[in-house]
Amino acid sequence: MEKTRLLILFGGQSAEHEVSCRSAVTVIRAVNPEKYELLLVGITKEGRWVKTDNADQIEKNCWQTGKTSAVLSPDASCRGVWLMDGKKMQFWPVDAAFPVLHGWLGEDGSVQGIFELARIPYVGCGVLSSAIAMDKVFTKRIVEGLGIRQAAYVVLHRRQLSDMDRAIGQVEDKLSYPVFVKPSCSGSSRGVSQAKNRAELRESLMLAAGYDRKLLVEETITGRELECAVLGGEEPRASGVGEILSAAAFYDYDAKYNNPQSRTVADPQLPGDAAAQIRRDAVEIFRAVDGWGMARVDFFLEEATGQVVFNEMNTIPGFTSISMYPFLWESRGLSVENLVERLIRLAFARE
């Protein structure tokens, strides 16, 4: 039987470049080699597309020096990738693509738009849902219409920081300290910090502005951090609930990926119907943004009220060895190999 030719994209120009590389290693090793012929293309931090030979090169972080450049053709009449090594050119037809790209220029609809132009089936959410979910502010506005509780927030733009006192005043008029400050379009907690007073808020706003021009300032929700994985197309379903036990004051990038004391737990004990509500809300939010394939939807269980509070969603969640998305499905009996296979099948099922 002829193998399906699958393009796997990883790396990228976002702050989550390293996480993407680690996720790609997991995905590559989970793909069934009897069914798929793989083309591995890494995107360097500078934006160069490079053909890579295997997962070991990615794991050893030596793929960036590859001599074969790759160009994904947007021409729908010849779906595939041009490989160029000096003056030598080769065309590699593509049947489907699996973008393992987190964050800006990967998870935001940019790459998905190229796949749409080329008419190449691809894993994950489409252009619109990717763009909405990547932008935390727009996600919150969608969720407002669903009546699902979320943290109160203020939106600022980088240009407003030229009058810092006025910008801080807008936050203080609506929110009480402590507050969280986030770039609107960044993932893996890059550029996120908590401010307990005016001086810290000034620093937090400047930090977040280094990652995005649009900034989100939220009230602090004190409680348990919970996540739910969604999988599917027309009839998406939710996994069980996972809990993050962070080694730091909050689950920032360092606590998530560099602190071995941070850990995740599947199906924690939750009061009342909190778990069922999280699963319902996760699917409802996924549908509201027109999701397809996969997403991880994050919540808090507020300590003071016991209420479920929506936090954010990710349409290309991590696939590293410690990532919640594959962990939650594995706890339901779906191995990472079968999860990857199901995601590829969903790429072909999208109309």
C-alpha atoms as one frame of an Amber mdcrd trajectory, in Angstrom:
protein
   0.000   0.000   0.000   1.301   3.452  -0.916   2.204   5.557   2.081   0.622
   8.923   2.862   3.168  11.712   2.477   3.019  13.796   5.647   4.747  17.137
   6.175   5.623  17.949   9.787   6.459  21.585  10.522   8.167  22.601  13.768
  10.291  25.320  15.350   9.084  28.727  14.234   9.812  32.354  15.025   7.778
  32.654  18.215   9.004  32.642  21.798   7.856  29.014  21.967  10.391  27.778
  19.427  12.110  25.369  21.817   8.827  23.916  23.068   7.729  23.329  19.477
  10.912  21.353  18.791  10.309  19.163  21.832   6.673  18.625  20.827   7.723
  17.677  17.293  10.008  14.912  18.574   7.045  13.316  20.358   4.771  13.598
  17.311   7.391  12.258  14.863   8.073   9.198  17.007   4.340   8.577  17.408
   3.594   8.519  13.665   3.125   5.029  12.225   6.072   4.494   9.812   4.146
   1.746   8.017   1.481   4.244   6.937   3.329   7.527   6.521   6.366   8.857
   4.723   7.565  11.935   6.584   9.101  15.191   5.443  10.444  17.076   8.467
  10.847  20.808   8.001  12.088  23.052  10.783  11.642  26.820  10.813  14.550
  28.646  12.440  14.062  31.630  14.718  15.105  33.812  11.779  12.404  32.272
   9.582  14.464  29.958   7.363  12.781  26.681   6.410  15.194  23.746   6.630
  14.735  20.064   5.758  15.629  17.841   8.696  16.432  14.142   8.498  15.115
  12.711  11.774  13.895  13.334  15.323  17.379  12.763  16.744  18.663  15.870
  14.978  15.865  17.899  16.509  16.483  16.427  19.958  20.195  17.239  19.707
  19.384  20.747  18.430  21.646  20.410  15.376  19.042  20.635  12.601  19.380
  24.397  11.943  22.618  23.943   9.990  20.959  21.739   7.375  21.859  22.694
   3.802  18.545  21.820   2.163  16.068  24.696   2.179  12.337  24.065   1.880
   9.612  26.183   0.306   5.945  25.256   0.735   4.145  25.974  -2.524   0.799
  27.810  -2.240  -0.093  26.558  -5.740  -3.084  24.235  -5.408  -2.257  22.545
  -8.719   1.039  21.156  -7.382   0.593  20.571  -3.667   3.928  20.106  -2.024
   7.333  21.418  -0.989  10.276  22.462  -3.128  13.581  21.274  -1.647  16.683
  23.195  -2.680  20.282  22.211  -2.037  22.488  24.653  -3.887  21.455  24.500
  -7.537  19.704  21.151  -7.118  15.894  21.258  -6.757  13.473  18.484  -5.899
   9.683  18.552  -5.532   8.170  16.571  -2.632   4.373  16.086  -2.993   2.386
  16.519   0.231  -0.829  14.642   1.059  -1.308  16.223   4.499   0.483  18.438
   6.999   0.902  18.401  10.764   1.973  21.832  12.034   3.608  21.406  15.447
   4.084  25.147  15.743   3.213  26.964  18.960   2.480  30.658  19.203   2.945
  33.529  16.761   3.238  32.653  13.038   2.319  29.042  13.693  -0.734  28.759
  15.909  -2.368  32.022  14.802  -3.733  31.060  11.381  -0.700  32.187   9.356
   0.559  28.737   8.344  -3.002  27.442   8.182  -3.710  30.060   5.501  -0.887
  28.716   3.330  -2.285  25.194   3.652  -5.713  26.485   2.626  -4.263  28.175
  -0.466  -2.415  24.990  -1.401  -5.476  22.826  -0.656  -3.405  20.626   1.627
  -5.324  18.907   4.462  -3.794  19.815   7.812  -4.068  18.866  11.450  -5.768
  21.247  13.839  -7.993  24.296  13.803  -8.634  26.421  10.725  -7.561  29.984
   9.987 -10.376  31.760  11.829 -10.447  29.595  14.943  -6.640  29.610  15.162
  -6.523  33.405  14.955  -9.294  33.909  17.523  -7.902  31.439  20.039  -4.369
  32.826  19.689  -5.627  36.277  20.644  -6.600  36.125  24.317  -8.641  39.331
  24.086 -10.784  38.090  21.197 -11.224  34.722  22.915 -12.532  36.490  26.012
 -15.001  38.466  23.905 -16.313  35.241  22.345 -16.633  33.618  25.776 -18.515
  36.647  27.121 -21.282  35.859  24.645 -21.561  32.311  26.001 -22.228  33.468
  29.557 -19.265  31.455  30.876 -17.530  33.135  33.784 -14.001  34.445  33.262
 -11.659  36.878  34.994 -12.492  40.591  34.753 -10.039  42.340  32.431  -8.719
  45.535  30.878  -7.212  45.788  27.387  -4.308  48.130  26.703  -2.174  48.774
  23.620   1.557  49.331  23.530   1.097  52.919  22.287  -0.804  53.756  25.477
   2.275  53.049  27.587   3.782  56.344  26.430   1.469  57.825  29.076   2.103
  55.138  31.687   0.282  56.873  34.538  -2.898  57.104  32.499  -2.613  53.468
  31.387  -2.118  52.319  34.968  -5.081  54.456  36.013  -7.319  52.602  33.539
  -6.347  49.329  35.190  -6.779  50.627  38.739 -10.220  52.057  37.903 -11.538
  48.549  37.162  -9.292  46.012  38.888  -7.715  45.564  42.314  -4.192  44.324
  42.943  -2.777  41.794  42.430  -3.350  41.543  38.663  -1.903  39.401  35.889
  -0.464  41.047  32.796  -0.241  39.043  29.567   0.640  39.643  25.924  -2.623
  39.042  24.069  -0.983  36.819  21.426   1.638  34.699  23.161   1.599  31.220
  24.645   3.444  29.059  27.183   3.190  31.964  29.656   5.879  33.944  27.803
   5.794  37.573  28.934   3.243  36.861  31.658   3.760  38.228  35.155   1.836
  39.203  38.255   1.812  42.741  39.644   1.018  43.411  43.289   1.300  47.198
  43.163   1.686  50.171  40.831   5.465  49.855  40.484   5.222  46.163  39.582
   2.389  46.891  37.151   4.618  49.331  35.307   7.313  46.634  34.969   4.786
  43.977  33.955   3.285  46.147  31.226   6.723  46.833  29.763   7.565  43.126
  29.871   4.366  42.102  28.086   4.787  44.898  25.519   8.023  43.239  24.456
   5.969  40.291  23.162   2.866  41.932  21.686   1.346  45.324  20.947  -1.947
  44.331  22.622  -1.900  43.675  26.367  -4.388  41.936  28.623  -4.598  42.811
  32.327  -6.742  40.453  34.398  -7.936  40.159  37.946  -6.144  37.432  39.869
  -8.246  34.324  40.378  -7.010  32.423  43.400  -7.705  28.738  43.073  -6.780
  25.462  41.438  -5.475  25.419  37.840  -7.354  22.899  35.708  -7.186  21.911
  32.047  -9.301  19.906  29.628  -8.411  18.440  26.227 -10.871  18.587  23.322
 -10.624  16.255  20.331 -12.814  15.934  17.260 -14.533  17.611  14.351 -18.301
  17.874  13.952 -18.819  16.086  17.278 -15.904  17.082  19.518 -15.487  15.432
  22.880 -13.690  16.364  26.039 -11.167  14.356  28.008 -11.192  14.178  31.753
  -9.882  17.104  33.776  -6.224  17.589  34.631  -4.788  19.655  37.461  -1.537
  21.611  37.429   0.466  21.497  40.636   2.917  24.305  40.015   6.265  24.545
  41.775   6.082  28.351  41.493   3.641  31.038  42.591   2.008  30.698  39.182
   2.526  28.365  36.247   4.937  30.477  34.189   7.244  29.258  31.422  10.046
  28.284  33.793   7.730  26.423  36.175   6.124  24.633  33.227   9.205  23.439
  31.364  12.243  23.791  33.624  11.115  22.956  37.162  10.856  19.196  37.758
   8.777  19.805  40.898   5.850  21.044  38.787   3.541  18.182  37.896   0.149
  17.347  36.472  -2.570  15.083  37.829  -5.403  13.448  35.903  -8.949  13.314
  37.314  -8.351  15.150  40.604 -11.063  15.234  43.246 -13.290  18.227  42.514
 -16.388  19.427  44.359 -19.910  18.948  43.031 -20.263  18.941  39.251 -17.125
  21.049  38.626 -15.498  18.379  36.438 -18.633  17.953  34.326 -18.990  21.716
  33.960 -15.378  22.088  32.810 -15.893  19.385  30.195 -19.127  21.022  28.976
 -17.614  24.506  28.869 -14.498  23.281  27.063 -16.552  21.777  24.241 -18.872
  24.805  24.082 -15.922  27.211  23.772 -14.273  24.962  21.175 -17.444  25.019
  19.086 -17.937  28.768  19.559 -14.575  29.532  17.932 -15.298  26.969  15.174
 -12.573  24.633  16.417 -11.485  21.490  14.608  -9.142  18.685  15.555  -7.723
  19.649  18.906  -7.477  22.272  21.615  -6.619  22.484  25.273  -8.967  24.676
  27.313  -7.765  26.013  30.678  -9.797  26.929  33.751  -9.534  27.892  37.407
 -11.591  26.523  40.266 -11.929  29.635  42.414 -11.009  29.030  46.027 -13.422
  31.539  47.567 -16.571  30.583  45.628 -15.924  27.113  44.226 -16.896  28.443
  40.787 -15.328  27.349  37.504 -13.619  30.274  35.736 -12.394  30.109  32.124
  -8.758  31.124  31.596  -7.622  30.539  27.976  -7.374  28.007  25.155  -4.584
  26.689  22.930  -5.283  25.240  19.485  -1.849  23.605  19.064  -1.193  22.441
  22.627   2.143  21.064  23.706   3.091  17.485  22.859   6.181  17.277  25.038
   6.729  14.470  27.538   5.161  16.642  30.267   2.365  18.226  28.238  -1.190
  18.026  29.505  -2.954  17.379  26.175  -1.501  13.926  25.361  -1.348  13.121
  29.088  -5.109  13.610  29.508  -5.959  11.398  26.544  -3.491   8.752  27.646
  -5.218   8.682  31.021  -8.392   7.820  29.070  -6.675   4.915  27.314  -5.784
   6.733  24.094  -2.056   6.349  23.475  -0.069   9.154  21.893   0.333   6.979
  18.781  -3.435   6.554  18.434  -4.011  10.223  19.296  -1.682  11.363  16.504
  -3.334   8.940  14.068  -6.787  10.255  14.972  -5.653  13.861  14.485  -4.294
  13.047  11.023  -7.576  11.355  10.076  -9.463  14.452  11.223  -7.331  16.549
   8.857  -8.733  14.575   5.937 -12.290  14.731   7.352 -12.452  18.537   7.354
 -14.791  19.806   4.609
